[in-house]
Amino acid sequence: MDRTAVETLFAHSADIRCLVVGDLMLDEYLWGKAERISPEAPVQVVDVIREELRLGGAGNVVHNLAALGAQVSVCSVVGDDQNGRELLGQFCHHHIDTQAIFLDPDRRTSRKTRVVAAHQQIVRIDRESREALPAAVEQQLCDWITARAGDYSVVVLSDYNKGVLTPAVIAAAVSAAGVHGIPVLVDPKGTDYSRYSGATLLTPNRKEAEAASKIAITDAASLAQAASVIMDATGIQHLLITRSEEGMSLFSKGGGVVHIPTVAREVFDVSGAGDTVLATLAVGIASGSGMAESARLANVAAGIAVGKLGTSIVTPQEIIDTVSLAHKDSHVKIKSLDVLTPLIAAEKGRGKRIVFTNGCFDLLHAGHVKYLQKARSLGDLLVLGLNSDASVRRLKGAKRPLIDQDERAHLLAALDCIDYVIVFEEDTPLELITALKPHILAKGGDYSLDGVVGKDVVEAYGGRVELVTFVDGKSTTNIIEKILELYAAE
């Protein structure tokens, strides 16, 4: 996966509007120490140190989506009780739209209490409702979804088999989304997946896929067979089967399959990992990423989630940092403007002085390095604007550049004196200078002050231009001429 693409995706995640429909519950955690056995019965005594309430069920999907930066609305039913009020308070705390959470006075809001000691879950206590919705409440959900589904980028159905996702509610969501061309992603439950017919994607785990297909998954052949049965029964376009330590397998209509291996890491708790997968998939797909790339992103997020205890969120920065482990420092420094702009603003907020310079830097040589080191010494952080290949051709002719933009970017990013590299398509870096507003604009000594592009912009907000002398006799042109002189005859 490409770090720059992932950063850009999350830079725009606030533009994504997600609708989550499903079963809500409260997850209560009692954290403590278990150091003795009860004299009343052969059981551990847990001394509770800390208590915590978290959003559970479909609420964990909602929380993960919000943590990834998306705008989220939730459509569900809870009881008119203390747990229901606690749930609504949790959503409000996270600035999540709750206008489509309907109250049913005859329903008990689900609450799961987990007692945890020494990083181990000792016991879980469930208090919940599994009853089907009353007809009037079911109709309220269907009417709201039908009227409002078109307002969203993606619809997510999180089924915990607690009664909210009735066949009628599922059908309303799939139908309304289909009218507007909106993808529907489903985390299914039970064995009859035909009720999810028409959805875009299902995300069962291996055990759930075995139960739904009635096929024991023991190898690649049985996995493919199970996937075929499920896809034929539901008419879905894509099926993502999560297979624990064996990673994920994405099956697509027409026979395509992508196997995504897991990343080896210590597993503390798999609770909520499926919710993290669903939320990350939704953000990836709604952002325009391909299905396979979104699945890879979800695989990274799941690996982070299982390293945490209890149902937990995964943040964009955690995903970006994990993706970065597959790349070296040069890749980490290369940014798009959408990602770089808030980074530079944050650096300014910490009191850093930003230096900006630009150029083609074709055939990197000692003169370039000396120039960049001098430019970096003018401030605390150096941003290099790098002309794209098309831009270089317009400036220097059809035979240039000799080194393509990706290679030039990585070579420059490997230099300690450069903090960030950004490739630009225009002939001048005026757009970058205007967006980043560096304190210092550095250019080579072969320029005159009045000839520096961006001088007026920088000086208008109190910045300055600095001319940096080049090392004599060091240039790309000289290198090309020397090569031609030495090797032209050959």
N, C-alpha and C positions, 0 to 999 in steps of 0.2 A: 504494500500500500504506500501511496505517496503522501508524505507528511504535509506538503504544501496544499494538496487537494483537501486533506482532512481539516486543516486549519481554515481554509476558505469556506468549507461546508459549514463549520460551526460559527464562522463570522457572520453567516447569513441565516442561522437557525431561528433567529427571532422573527423572521418573515414567514415561518411555517406555522400553520394553524391546524391543530390536531383535535379530533373529537374521539374521546374514549367512552365506550359503552360497556358496562359490565358490572360484576359483583364487587361491592365495596365492603371493606372490613377494617377494623382496627387491629393492629399488631402491637401487643403489649409485651415488653421485655422487662423481666426482673433479673437484674445482674447481682450476683453475690458470691459468697465463698461457701464451700461445702467441706468442712473439716472434721465433722463428727457424725456419728450414727444416733438416731433418735432412741431414747430408752423406751418409747412407747411401741415402736415397731421397727423391723430391720430396714429402715429407709434413711437416706441422707437428710441431714438438717441443713438447709440453705439459709445463711444469714444475708438478707437482702441489703445491698449497699446502694444500689441505684435503680430507679424505675424510669422507663421510657416508653412513650407511645409513638408509633409510626403508622403511616398509611399502608394498609395491606390490601391484598387482592388486586383488583383493577386500580386501586389507589396507588399501589406501588408503580404501576405502569405510568400513571399520571405524574407521580413524583419524579420518575426517571426522565420523562419527556420534559418536564419543567427544568430539571437540572441540566439537560442538554441544550436549554435555551429556547425551546419552542413555546408558542402560546397554546394553552391547553384548556379545553372545556370537557366537563365530565357529565355523562347522562346515566342516571341510575336511580335506585330506590333504596331508602334507608328507613329505619323505624323512627317514630317520633319519641325518642328516648334519650337517655344521657349519652349513650355511646354514639347515637346519631348526631347529637349536638357536638360531641368531641370531634367526630369526623369532619363536620362542616367547619369547625374551628381550625382544624389542621389544614384544610384546603385554603381557607381564607389567609392563614399565616403564610402560605406559599403563593398567594396571589393567583389562585386557580379559580376559573369561572365555575360557579356552582348553580347557576340559574336552572339547570335541567336535572338537579337532584330532587326527586319527588319524595314526599313523606307519606308513609303508610302507617297509621297509628296501630294497626294490628300486627305489624311486623317487628321482629326483634333484630336490631342491628348486630351483625356478627362481630365478635371480638375473640381473638386468639391470644392466649397468654402463654409466653414461653419463659421458663425458669432456666437461667444460664449460670453455670459456675465453672471456673477454670477452662473457659473457652469451649465448654461442652453444654449442649442442651440437655437438661435433666428430665424435664417433663413439659408437655404442652397441654393446655386446657382450652377446649373449644366451647364457645357459647354462640350459637348461630341459628339462623333460619334457612331452611331449604325449600320452603313452600313456593309453589308457583305464584306469580303475581295475580292479584284480583283483576278481573277483566277491565274495570274502569282505569286502574293505574297502568295496566299494560297498554291501553289505548292512548293514554297521555304520552307515554314514551314514544309510541309509534308515530303519533301526530307531530310531536316535537322534532323527531329525527327526520321525518319526511319534509317538514318545513325548513329545517335549518342545515341539513347535510351539505348543501351547496356552498356554505360559507367556509368550508374547511379544505385543507390540502390533502388530508388523509383521514380515514376512519379506522379506528382500532377497536376490535371486539375482544375483550378480556374475559373469558368464560371460566369461572370457578365452580360452576354447577351448583350455584346457590339460588337459582330461580329467576334472576333478572333477565338473562338472555333466553327468552322463550322463542320458539320457532317464529312467532309473529314479529317479535322485536328484531330478530336476526334478519328476517325477510325484508322488513321495512328499511333497515340500515343498508343492506346490499342493494336493494332496489333504488333507494334515494341516491346513494353514491354512484350507482351505475348511470343514472340519468345525467349526472354532471361529470362523468368520466373520472371519478375520484377512486383511488385504490382503497380496498378494504383488506386489512390484515387481521387475522384471527389466531388467538391462542386457544385451541379447542379443548373440550373435555368430553368424556363419555366415549361411546363406541360408534354412534351413528353420526358420521360426518356429513351425511347427505343434507342435514339441516343448514350447513354452511355453503350450500351450492351457490355458485356465482361469485364467491369471494375471490380476491386476487391471490392471496397467499395464506396458507395455514402453517403453523409452527409447532407441531407436536414433538415431544421427545421420543426416544426410541421405544420406550415401554408403551406410550400412548399410541404410537404408530402400529405397534404389534397388535394391540387390542382392537384398533379400528379396522385393520386389514385382515386380522385373524391369521397372520403369517409371522412365524418366529424369525426374527432378524438375526442371522448368525454370520453372514458374509455379504459380499458385495452383490451377489446375485439375488439373495433373499431380500436385501434392502431395496434393490431396484424393483423387485416384484411387489413388495408392500407399497412402495410409492406409486406404482402403476395402478394398483387396486384403489387406493385412496383418490388419486387424481381422476380416474374414470368415474368413480362414484359421486364426485362433487363437481366436476367440470371446472375446477380451479386452474389458474394459469401457472401457479408456482407452489411448490411444497418444500419447506425447509425442515428437515428432520435433524434435531439436535441429538448428538450421540455421546454426550459426556466426554470422557477422555479421548474419544476417537474423533472429536470435532463435529463438524456439521456437513450435511449433504443437501445441496440445493438442486431440486428437480424442476424442470420447466416443460411446459406444454410443447410437444414436438420432439421430445426425447433428449433434450439437453440436460446434462448433469455436471455439477461442480462440487468436488469434495474439498472441504476447507479443514486442514488439520488444526488441532488445538495447540496452544502454546503451553509447554510444560511449566507449571507453577504450583505452589502449595495451595491446597483446597481446604478452607475452613468451614464453608457452609454453602450449599447449593440453593438455599432458600431465596426465591426471588430472581434467580439468574434468568429464568424464562421471561420474566417481566422486563428485565434489562435488554434481552435480545429483541423483544417485541418493540420496545421504545426506540432502540437504536436503529432497527430496521425502518421504522416509520419515519424517523428524521432523515435517514439516508435516501429512502425512496422519494419522500416529499421534496427533497432538495434537488432531485433530478439525477442522482447517482443511479447507475445500473443496478439491477437486482443482485448480481454476483458481488459487486463492490460493496453494496449495502450489507450483504450477508457477511462479508469479510470484516466490515466495521463492527457488526454485531458480535462476531466471534471474539474480537479484541475486547469489547465491552464485557462480554460474559466472563472472559478470563479474569478480568479485574474484579467483577462482582463476586465470584466464588472465593476470592482471597479475603473477603470481608465476612464478618460474623453477623448473621441475621439479614433480613431484607434491607438492602442498602442501595443507594443511588450511585451512579458512576458519572463523573464530570467530564466535560470536553477536554480539560487539561490532562486528566488521567489517561484518556484515550490517546491524545496527541503525544504525551510522553512515552506511552507504550509503543506506539507506532515508530517513534524516533529511535527506539532501541535497535530497530532493524537497519538504521542508517547511521552514517558517521557524521561528524560535526559539520562538514561542508553542506550536507543536505539540510541540516537544521537551520542554517543561517539564511537559506534562500526563501524569500517570502513574496507573497502577492501584496498589492497595495491595500486590499481590504483587511488583510491580517496585520500588515506592518503599521498602518496608521494608528490604531489604538495602542500598539506596543510602544511606538515612539512617544505618544501622548503620556503613557504611563511612565516612561523613562524621564521625560521632562518633569513630571510630577515629583519624581524622586530627586530632582535637582541636577540631572545629567545635562551636559552641553552637547548638542547634536551637531556633527559635522556631516555635510553631504558633498559628494563629488560624483562625477560620472565620466563615462567614456566607453570605447569599444574594447580595449584591452585584448586585441587580437595578437596572438603569439606573445604571451606574457614573458617579460624579461626583467632584468635587474633594475632598469630605469623605472619601470612601472612600480616595482616593489618599494624602491626608495621614495618615490613620489607618494605612494599610499601611506607609508610609515610617517612621512612628514605631515600629511593631511590628518592622520589619526592623532598626532601629537597636539593638534590645535584644540581638541575637546576631549570629551569622555567616551564618545561612541561614534563610529564611522559607518555611514550608510553609503553604499555604492550603487548608483544607477547604471545598469549595463545595457548598452544598445542591443536590441534584438538582431538576429541575422538579417531580416528585411531592412531594418534601419541602417545597418552597416553597409549593405549593398547600395542603398540610396546615397549614402554619404561618401563611400570610398570606391564604388564601382562593382561591376557584376562578379569579379573574381574574388571578392572579399565577402565574408571573413574566411580565413584559412581554418579557423577553429570554430565549431558551431556554438550557439549560445549556451546550451546545457553544459558543455565541457568548459567553456570560459567561466560560467557561473560557479562551477564546482572548484575550479582551480583558484579563483579569487576568494571563494568562501573558506578555502583551506588556510588562508593567510591569517595569522593572529591579529593583525592590525585592522582587519575588517570585521565588523559586528553583524551587518546584514547586507545581503545582495538582493536587488530587485531588478528584474528585466523589464524594459519598457519598449514599446513598439514605435513611438513617435520619433521624429528626427531630433527633438530637443527634450530635455528633462523638465520642462516648465511645469507640466501637470504634477509630477512628483514633488517638485519644490513647493508648489502651491499647497499640496495636500499635507506634506510632512512638516513644513515650516522649520527647517533647520536653523540653529543659531548661527552657523558658519557655513558658507558656500565656498568650497575650495575648488580652484581650477589651476591648470598648468601655467607656468610663467611665460609661455609663448602667447598667452592671451593678453589683451588690454582690459582694464577694468570695465570700460564701457562696452566691451564686446562679450561680456559674460552673460549668458542667458539666465534670467532669474534674478539678476542683480537688483532691479527695481522692486521686485516682490519681496526679497529678503530684507532690503533696507527699509521698506515701508513699515515692517513690524518690529524694527530695531535690531535686526541681524546684520551681519557684515560679510563681505567677500574677501577671501584671502587668495593671493596668487602664490603658488608653490613652484619653485624652480625644478626643472628636470635635470637628470644627469646627462651631461653632454655626450653626444655620439651614440646614445642608446635609443633605438627606435625600431619598430617593426619593419619599416621600410628598409632600413640599413641591413637588417637580418635577411630579408628577402633578397636584396641585391647581392649580399655576400654568398648566399646559397646558390644563386644563379651564376655568379662568377666562378665559384668552385666546381659546380656540377653541370653547368650547361653543356659542356662538351661531351659529357658522358651520356 
